[in-house]
């Protein structure tokens, strides 16, 4: 969570800590359904609805 001119900004980052063969396989096997802006957009929409505020992806 960071301050932003419009209110607050939530930063979403994903880090891979796997090494060796696992590091090569992770992108193909882990969280395939959670990639891209779709799931994050849905989460922000739900948060905005619950909190009664506007949300948007920057």
C-alpha positions in Angstrom: 0.0 0.0 0.0 1.4 3.4 -1.1 0.1 6.9 -0.9 -1.3 8.2 -4.2 -2.8 11.4 -5.4 -6.2 9.7 -5.8 -6.0 8.0 -2.4 -4.0 4.8 -2.0 -2.2 2.5 -4.4 -1.9 -1.3 -3.9 1.1 -2.8 -5.6 0.9 -6.4 -6.6 4.2 -8.2 -7.3 5.0 -11.9 -7.7 8.5 -13.3 -7.0 9.8 -16.7 -7.8 12.2 -18.1 -5.2 12.6 -21.5 -6.8 16.1 -22.6 -8.0 17.4 -25.2 -10.5 14.9 -27.2 -12.4 12.1 -25.9 -10.2 12.7 -22.4 -11.3 12.3 -23.5 -14.9 9.1 -25.4 -14.2 7.3 -22.8 -12.0 6.0 -20.6 -14.8 4.4 -23.6 -16.5 2.8 -25.2 -13.4 2.0 -22.7 -10.6 -1.0 -20.3 -10.5 -1.7 -20.5 -14.2 -5.3 -19.2 -13.6 -4.0 -16.2 -11.7 -2.0 -14.6 -14.4 -2.9 -11.3 -16.1 -5.0 -8.5 -14.9 -8.3 -10.3 -14.8 -8.1 -11.8 -11.3 -6.6 -8.6 -9.9 -9.3 -6.5 -11.6 -12.0 -8.8 -10.0 -10.4 -8.5 -6.6 -10.2 -4.7 -6.8 -13.8 -4.5 -7.9 -14.9 -6.6 -4.9 -12.8 -4.5 -2.5 -14.3 -1.3 -3.9 -17.8 -2.7 -3.5 -17.2 -3.7 0.1 -15.5 -0.4 1.0 -17.8 1.7 -1.0 -15.1 3.4 -3.1 -13.8 3.5 -6.7 -11.0 1.2 -7.7 -9.0 1.0 -11.0 -5.9 -0.5 -12.4 -3.2 2.0 -13.3 
